[in-house]
Amino acid sequence: MSRRVLVVDDEESIRKSLRGVLKDEGYDVLLAEDGPQALKIVEDESPELVLLDIWMPKMDGMEVLEKLREAHPTLPVIMISGHGTIETAVKATKRGAYDFLEKPLSAEKVILAVVHALKERDLLEENVSLRQRVEAKYVLIGESPAMKELKLQIDRVAPTNSWVLITGEDGTGKELVARTIHRLSPRGQSPFVDVNCAAIPEELIESELFGYEKGAFTGAISRKQGKFDHAHTGTVFLDEIGDMSLRTQSKILRILEEHRFERVGGTDAVEVDVRVIAATNKNLMAEIEKGRFRKDLYYRLNVIPINVPPLRERKDDIPLFARHFLSEFARENGKEQKEFTNEALRVLNGYDWPGNVRELRNLVDRLIIMTTERVIDAPDVVQHIGRKALGIAAGEGSEGFLSLSSYTDAKEGFEREFITRKLKEYGGNVSRTASAIGMTRENLSRKIKMLGIGK
């Protein structure tokens, strides 16, 4: 399909000349004789590039350029003028023009400018698409009260430059919270640099964070920038900061206080503008008492404390996570999307998830791969979580429903044991049990009768 280019000029001869040159190169050319007409064509026809004259009646090119930049920021605009000056060219560039061409126009220069502008547009759109995919991957999921409160905290802290300390168990999504804070902040277009303090050997962490000078140690054949250099104007995320040595903690403290650091083997101070977000699964106050964490660093980092609750405290979100992971896997692997039955989701809700969201994600991936049917049912989930972990007894005098050869028998066996256990948990009260497991009282009564529970 031909690339669509709009030529805007009040001189008919110029419009015809440019149309001929561009058509010979395979472009689909649209024409406009003034600014208002050009703006309407852009809205109606969506050209991929605009060649725009500056001096025109009704609305000059500079005004048209400003309106295009506001409505279509990725649309490249090449300005053309018969009265070009350096001042005019600079002014047009500052207002967002891709290039500036003087009349009389050279066919070679026009074609070259168009080719380059369209390539840059493609790259820009590709970057936008990649950013959107990355942002979609790091989306906060959940509508439980705990997640609503967490999102509210993020919305409050993100627009500031305050340092944040994120706490929570392994697998709860602390990095996701940090990325969301960064994305919603004024630094969102700048780098987000994550550092896993627990994964970097003690002898290397300083050079990783601060870089090093040539000759700082054997093998340092040239200067290398560190994580803080790369994060300039953006955000550094220090994950598992509780595992950082006291020596490195003191250097982090200096950055927070003075906004500068020294590279390994260097003496010159390097100034840096970064926001620091730290995270840990440890109780830092306990670490301070044991002499393993600096109290002054703790209070510097803990300007805004955010705790990410474990999954067992936000079970209402489990079905949302499960369905999201199903969709994500299907999209990334080009597979047909599977689905959970309501019974399977109830089993997921009945588990305490010591590994939190990470464990749930791994389980969903495993279920997608290991189950042959498109629909994932309760026995599938039980098989991969484990009956002991779910607290389901095997059943007196039998090996349990997992030993049954028939899928239907296994499903009925699970339902019988699940409902029996829940009825016992709620003192035999059918109404309370139905409410707890997400069924109507009528449906639960029907199930109890059909499965012969209590006989």
N, C-alpha and C positions, 0 to 999 in steps of 0.2 A: 504493500500500500504506500502511495506517495506521501511524502512529508508535506504538510500544509503550511504555506508561508503567506503572510498578509503584507501587502505593500501599501503604505499610506503616503500620498503626496498630492498636492493640489494641482500639479502640472501633469496633464494627460500624457505628454510625450515621455516623461520620466516613468510613469506607471506602465505604459506600454513597453518601453525599453527594458525595464526590470522584469516584467512578465515574460518577455521573450527569452532573456538570458536564463532565468530560473526554470522556465518550462523545458529549455534545451537540456538542463541538468536533471530533469525528471521530477521537479517539484510541482505540486498542485498550488497554483497561485490565486489568491484572493486580492481584490483591489478596493481601496477606499480613497475618496478625494478630500476628506476632512476628518477632524477628530471625532465628532459625534458618530459619524458613520462607522469609523474604525472601531469604536468602543462597542457598538451594536454587533458588528461582525464577530468581534472576539467572543462576545457572549453567546451568539447563535451558532458559530461555526468552529470555535475552539482551535484556532491556528496554533502551530507549535513554535512559531517565531514571527516577529514583527519588524519590518523595515519602516522606520518612521521619520518623516521629514520634520524639521524643527519649525520653519516659518510657514504657517498656514493660516487661513482665515477661520473665523468662528472660535477655534480653540487651538492654541499653538502646541507644538510637539512636546514641550516640557510639561505642560499640564496633562496631556494625554499620558505621558510616561508615568507621572505620579499616580494617576488613576489606575493604570495597568499594574503598577508595583503593589498598590494596596489590594486590588482584587485578585491578581494572579502573580504572586511573588516568584514563581519558578519560570515564568514566561520570558525568554530572552528577547530584548529589544535592541536593535541596532539603529542608532540615530544617523540621519543623513542631512547635509546642509550645504547650500551654495555660498554661505557666508560664514564658513567655519573659522573659528579662532581657538587658540589654546584655552582661553577662559571658558568658552562655550563647551568645548570638549570635556574639560575638567568638571564643569557644572553638571553636564549630562551623566558623566560617570558616577559622580557622587550621588546622583538621584537614582542610580540603579541601572543605567544603560550598560549593555554588554560591550558595545564598541561604538565608534564614531567614524563615519566616512564622509569625506568631502566631495562635492560636485566640482567638476564633471566626474562621474563615477566610472571606475575601471571595472570591467566585467570580471577580471581575475580577482581583484580585491573583494568584490561583492561575494563571489562564490566562496572564496577562502573564509571570509568572515561568517557566512551562513553555515558552512560546514563545521567550523570550530564552535559556533554558538549552539548548534544542535547537539554536538557531542557533549558540551558542558551541560546542556539541559538533561541529556540522557543520564549522565553521571549523577547530577543533582537528584533526579527522580529516583535513581537506583539507591542512592544514599538514604533518601526519605523512606523508601520502601523497606530497606534493611533496618532502619531505625524503628519503623512501625512494627516489624516482625520481632525485633528484640524487645520492644516495649510490651508487645502482646505476650511474650514469653515470661516477662517479669511482672505479671499483673497480680494484684492482691485480690484473693478470692475469699468470699465469706460475707454472710449477712447476719451472723449471730451477734448477740449483744457485745460479746468480747471483741469481735472484729470491728463492729461499728465504732466502739470506743477507741480502738487502735487507729482506725482510719482518721478519726477526728483529731487524735494527737498528731498524726503525720501532717494533716492539713494545716495545723497550727504552727508546727516547727519548720516545715519545708521552706516557706518564704524567707526565713531568717538565715543568718550565718552562724547561729549558735552550734556549738559542739554537742554531739548526741552520744549517749551511751546506751546501747541496746542490749538487754539481757534476755535470757530464755534458754530452754533446754535445746539440745542438739536436734536439728531437723525441724524446728518450728518456723523457719523462714526469716532469720535475722538479716541475711544478706538482701533478701527481697525487700524488706522494710528500708534498708539503707539505700538501695537503688531507687526506690520510690521517692524517698526524701530528696535525693539528688535530682531526679527527673523533674520533680515539681518545684525545684528551687531556681533562683536566678542563674545558677551555675549549670543548669540542665543541659546546655549545649556544649559544655566543656567536658574534659575527660573525667570518667569515674574509674579510679584505679583501686583494685582490691588487693589486699595483702593478707595471706593466711599466715599469721605469726607462728602458728604451731607447726606449719609444714616446712618452714625455712630453717636450716641448721643454724645453731647459735653463732657459729663463726662466720656465717655469711649474711646474717640479717642486716647488719649495719650497712654493708656495701649494697645490698638490695634496696634498702630504704633510701640511702643518701648518696649512692654512687661512690666512685673512687677516682683518684687522680692517677695519672700515668706514673708507674713505678711505686705505687703504694704497697705492693706486695708482688711476689713472684707470679708472673703471668699477666700482670696489669700493664699491657703494652700501650694502652692509650686511655684517655679519660672516658669514663662511662657515667651516664646520668642514672640517677636512682628513681624510685617510685615517686618521691616528692617532686622531683623535676618534672616528671611526666604528668603529674596531677596539677600543675600550676594553673590557676584560675578555676580549678575544678574541685573534686572531692577525693580524699584518700579514705578508704574503708579498711580499718585495722581489725580484721576478724580474729577471734580468739586472743585478744590482747592480754588476757590473764596468763598466757604462756610466754610472754616476752620477758627477757632478762632485765634485771634491775639497771644494768648499764645502758641498755637500749631505751628503757623507760625514761632515764634522765635526759637522753637526747630528744625524745619525743616531747618531754616537758618543755625543753628549751624552744622547740619549734612553736608550741602553743603559746609560749610567753613572748617570744621575740620575733616570730615569723621568719626565722632564718636557721640555717644549719651549715655544717662543714662536711665536705666529702671526706671519705676515708683517705688518709694520707695528705690532706690539704689543710691549709691554714686560713684561706679566705672564706668569709661568710657569704653564703648564697641566700639571697632573699627569695621568699616564696609566698604565694597567696593561695592557700588551700583551706578547705573546710575539712575537719577531721570528724569522722563518724567511727566509733569503736563498738565492738560487740564481744560478748563473752558468755559462756555457759557456766562460769564459775561464780561463786559468791566472793566478790572482790573485798568486802569488809573482812571476811574470814582470812583471805590471802594477806591482807594488810596486817592482821594480828599475828600471822605466822612469819611476817617479815619478807614475804615474797612479792608484795606489790606496794608501790609508793603511794602514800596517803595523799601527797600534794598532786600527783598525777590523777588520782581517782577524782578528786574534787574539781580539777580542771576539766576533765572529760565529762563528768556527770552534771553538766549544766542542764541538759534536758534528758532525764531518764525515761526510757521506753521499755516496757516489758512485753515480750511477745508470748501470749498464753499458749500452753500446750494444747494439742488437738483434743485431748480428753475433756478439756474445759470449754470446747466449742464444737460439740458433736453435731449441732445443727448444720455445720458447714461440710460435714463429711460427704453427703451426697453431691454437693456442688463440686468439691474437689474430685471425687471419683469420676463424675461425668466430664469434667474439664480434662482430666488426664486421658480419658478415652478419646475425646475429640483431638487432643494434641497428638497422641500417638498415631491416630489414623491420618491426620494431616501431614505429619512429618515423614511417615513411611508409605504414604500412598495406598493405604489399606482401607477396606470397608469398615466403617465405625461399628463397634459392638455396643451393646447396652446391658445394663444391670436390671434384673427383676427387682421388684419392691422387696421381696424376701431377702435377696442378696444385699441390698442396701441396709436392711435391718440388721443383718449379721455384721456388716462393717460398723454400724453404729454401736453394736454391743461389745466391741473390742476397745481396749484402753489405749492402744497405739503408743507404746513406750518410745518408739522411734519417730513419732509425730508425723508430719506431712511427708517427710522423706520416705518413711516406711510405707505409708499409704501409696505414694507414687510408685515405689518399687513393686508393691503387690499388684497394683493395677497393670503395670507393664507385664508382669509375670502372667497374670490371668489372661491378658490379651493374647500372649504368645502360646500359652499352654492349653487353653480351652479351644476345642474344635468348633463349637457352636457359636453362632453370632450373638446369642443371648447368654449372659453369664448369670447363673442361678446360685442360690444359697449353698448347695453342696459343693460347688466349685470353690466358693470363697472359704468355706470351712476346711476343705482339703488343703488349701495353701496357707491358711493362717495356723491351722492346727486346733484340734478339739480341746486340748489341754489349755492352750492360750485363751480360748473363748470360754473356758469354764463349763464345757458341756460334758456331762457324764456319758460313758459309753452305753449305759443301759444294763440293768441287772440281768445276768445270765446270757449275755450276747456280746458280740464284738462290735456292736454299733452299726449304724446305717452305712458307714463308709465301706464295710465289708460286703454290702449287698451288691449283686451284679446288675440289677435293674436300676436305671436312673430314676424312674418314677418311684420305686420303692425307697431309694435313698432320699429323694426329696420329701416324701411323706414321713420318713423316719426322722429327718431333721425337723420338719414342722412340728411333729408330735413332741419331740424332746424340747424344742425351743418354747413352744406354747406352755408345755407342762412346767418348765422351769420358771417362766414368767408369771404364770398363775400362782405358783408357790411363793414367788417373790412378793406378789401383791395380795397375799392372804386369800387367794381364791376369788377375789373380787373381779368379775368379768369386765365391768365398766372401766375400772382403773387400769386393768391390764390392756384392754383395747386401746385406751388413750395413750398408754406408755409405748406401745409398739406400732402405733400409727394405723390402727384399723378401726372400723366402726364396730359398735357392740354387736350388731346383727351379724356382720361377717365373721367375727370371732366366735360367736355362739354356733354359727353354722359349721365352722372349722372344727370346734371342739366335738360337736356331734358326729361329724363325718369321720374324724380321726379316732373316735372312740376314747377320748381322753376322760379319765375319771371312772371308767367302767371297771 
